[in-house]
Amino acid sequence: MALVRDEDIDSELVINEVEKRPALFNKTLKDYSDANLKSKLWEEVCLNVLSTIWGQLSTEKKKTSRNAGTTKMEKSKDMLCKRIA
């Protein structure tokens, strides 16, 4: 199976999923510093954003997809901050 490409990830859906998990973006929360929790939360985001193929991806492809999701989130950070504010 091909890697998930950045352009295949729906930015709006990523934003919606991240908004449900404040520990991924709210630096004032204690959980923001918990790398294990944040990894688990990104796994949840990816599972929801890529639900149709997530179970079929290898561990390495899941890691790459999480990284693409993180990149997509960083690119969409301004939009997210405007929605939350």
Residue pairs with C-beta under 8 A, 6 or more apart in sequence:
1 53
1 56
1 57
1 61
3 61
3 64
3 65
4 50
4 53
4 57
4 61
4 64
4 65
4 68
5 68
6 68
6 71
6 72
9 49
9 50
9 68
9 69
9 72
10 49
11 72
11 75
11 76
11 79
13 48
13 49
14 45
14 49
14 69
14 72
14 73
14 76
15 73
15 76
15 79
15 80
15 83
17 44
17 45
17 48
17 49
18 24
18 25
18 45
18 73
18 80
19 80
19 83
19 84
21 41
21 44
21 45
22 29
22 31
23 29
23 31
23 32
23 34
23 37
23 38
23 41
24 32
24 38
24 41
24 42
24 45
24 73
25 32
25 80
25 84
26 32
31 37
31 38
32 38
39 66
42 66
42 69
42 70
43 62
43 66
45 69
46 54
46 62
46 65
46 66
46 69
47 54
49 69
50 57
50 65
54 62
54 65
57 65
73 80
